[in-house]
Amino acid sequence: GSSGDRPEALAELVGIIVNDGVRKPLIRVDALRFAEGTPYETRLRRKLDGLSERVMPRAVAKTLRRELIGVVAEGTGRRANGAVPDRDGRPLPIGGKTGTGDNRVVTYASNGRAIQTRPINRTGTFVFFVGDRYFGVVTAFVPGEQSGEYAFTSALPLQVFKGLAPAFADLMAPELTATPPFSGGDCATP
């Protein structure tokens, strides 16, 4: 497929699918710890209550998730299949969608024949999820007329994703996937 959507919008959509149709806030840091192990230890945690919203029926999200897994297992995303193992070395489910855009302005003669083509940009995109926690987008983009000199497809971002797979495996380490030892309000101190 081809898409004119912003990579951030594609990532948000796949995040909604991964979360069974619920849009959750995209947050990079949800907790901070200061002076751990000292009498001044302070733990801050972002309050996320009420920030989630159902925007897609659960059944639709589950169907889309299954189809995206199929794209990676049997379709254009096959290169990513099995690329990320869990902590025990078993492949995590990966779903995704590929897209290539060769965007041009084409001028046609009155007989319908193309008489001029001007390249605008070229894109290759792979929007993905790994397991039930990670999702994102890898995009290759060439702007302007020089884009006509390139011929890459979505295979390029797929290969980049595959190259990044070891970093995902590192994120699956037990100490990074465990629930933090504190919860609740905005601020908790010992």
Sequence and secondary structure as in RCSB ss.txt:
>XXXX:A:sequence
GSSGDRPEALAELVGIIVNDGVRKPLIRVDALRFAEGTPYETRLRRKLDGLSERVMPRAVAKTLRRELIGVVAEG
TGRRANGAVPDRDGRPLPIGGKTGTGDNRVVTYASNGRAIQTRPINRTGTFVFFVGDRYFGVVTAFVPGEQSGEY
AFTSALPLQVFKGLAPAFADLMAPELTATPPFSGGDCATP
>XXXX:A:secstr
    S HHHHHHHHHHHHTTTEE    S  EEEESTTSTT EEEE   TT  EE S HHHHHHHHHHHHHHHHHS
TTGGGTT SB TTS B  EEEEEEEEEEEEEEE TTS EEEEEEEEEEEEEEEEETTTEEEEEEEEEESGGGGG 
   THHHHHHHHHHHHHHHHHTSHHHHS  S  SSSEE  
